[in-house]
Amino acid sequence: MIRTLTIIYTTGTGHTEFVIDTVIAALAASCPTLRVTKQRAEISQPEDMHKSDALLLACGSWNTNNAEGMLSPYMHDLLIVRAAKEDLKGMPTAVIGLGDERYFFTAKAADRMADYCATHNAKLLLPALKIINDPFDQAPKIQAWTKEFIAKISALPVVTAQ
């Protein structure tokens, strides 16, 4: 199993952070030797995506620049601006996107992060977790996805961060 995981996320309402903290708690219970680094996208640098054996990206969907279903501004700045030419070199990766059912492009940020990973040579381990509406009553869904994520990262060979 991998030894380290970096989680890069954005949150405006605390919803994404709640989801990430739920994932981290499940990881801690099942993988106590896994070192998890949690950091906000607004302070992350492109090289931070290479500091661990695996990467998890998470953010909610925003109406950035008056376009619905976009990445949050901080995640957009990290992935699309500062890390536009980054090569993730097969990095085992997963994504979590949040959204609101009132919008046509609900949780589209998950697809945008997955597209970024695919076009930047990451290895997506499983389909994105999409949380629609308030996440606080969706802990079972988050935990079930995390169980799948744990199975995927547990099957990976032990590697040293790049």
N, C-alpha and C positions, 0 to 999 in steps of 0.2 A: 504494500500500500504506500501511497505517497506520504510524505512527512509534513509538508507545509502547503497551506492554501492561503491565497490572498483574495479577499473580498473587496471589491471597489464598488461603491454605491453612491447614490444621491437620494436625498429625501427632502421634501418640503413640508410635509404634514406629519412626518413620523411614521407613516404607513410602511414605507420600504424598510426603514430601520427596524420596525417591529418584525417584519418578515425575516430579515437577515438575522436578527437576534433569536428568532425561533429556530432557524436553520442552525445557527451556532450552538444553541442548547442541545439540539438533537445530535449534532456532530460530537459535542463534548461527551454526551452519554454513551455513544456508540464507538467513538474513536478517540479515547482519552489521550493518546500520544500524538494526535494531529495538532500541529501548531497553526492557529488561524490568526491571520492579520486582517483586521477590519479597518478600512480607511475610506474617507470621503473622496469622491472624484475631484472635487475642487482643489484638493491639496495633492492629488496624485500626479505623478509624472509618467510618461510612457514607459520608462524603464521599470517602474513598479509592477508592471504586468508580467515581468520576467523574474521577479524575486522569489517566487515559490514554485513548487512542483505542479500546482494547478491554480486556476483562476476562476473566480465567480464574479460576474458583472450583474448589477441590479439597479433598476431605476423605474420610476413611473413614467407614463406617457404625458407629454405636455403639448400645448399649442404654441410651440416655439415659432417665432416670426409669423404668427397668425396662421400657421399650418397645423392642423390637427394630427395627433398620433405621432409626434416626434419624440426624440430623446429629450430628457430634461436638459436645460441649458448647460449645466456643469458636465454632464456625461457627453453631450454633443461636443463641448470644447475639448474634452480629453480625447475622445475617440476620433472625431471627424476633423479636428483642427490639429491638436498637438501630436496625436499618434496616427496621423493619416498614412504615413509611410512605414508604420511599424510592422515587422514580420514576427508573428507569434510562434513560428517554428514548431508547429505541432503541439503547442501547449494544450493540455487537457483543460477544457473550459465548459462552463455552464452559465446560463443566463436566467434572470428572473425579471419579469416585467409586470408592472401594475397598471390598472386602468379603471375607468368608470364607465358603466354600461350606458350612460347618457350620450356617449360619443360614438360615432360611426366606427372610427378606427380605435376601438377599445384595446388597450394593452399592446398597441403596435410597437412600442419601445422594445418589447421582447424580441419581435421580429427584426427590428433594426440592429439590435445588439448581436443577434445570431448571424445576421448578414455580415456585420463587421467582422465577426470571428471567422466566418467562412472565407471571406475575401482576404483575410490577413493570416491565413494558414494555421488557424487554431484547430484543435480537434474537439468538436462539440460532443460531449459525453452522452447527452440525453436531450429530449425536447425541452424547450423553455418552460419554466413554471410561470403561468399567467394567473395573477390574482385580480379578480374583477370586484370592484367596490371595496367596502371596508374590510380589511384583512383580519380584524380582531376575532371574528368567529370562524376563521378558516384555518386554525392551527392544525386540524387533522389533515387537511389537504397539503399544507406546507410540510408536515411531518412525513406524509406518504411520499412526496416528491424527494425529500431529503433522504429517506430510506433508499430510494432508487439511486440517488446521487452517491450515497455511501457505498452501495454495491459496485457502482462504476469505478469510483476511486480506489476501492479496496482491490479491485482486479488489476489495477495498474502496477507495473513494476516499480520497485523502490528506485527513485532517481535523485540526483542532486540538482538543486535549482541551477538554472543557467547563469 
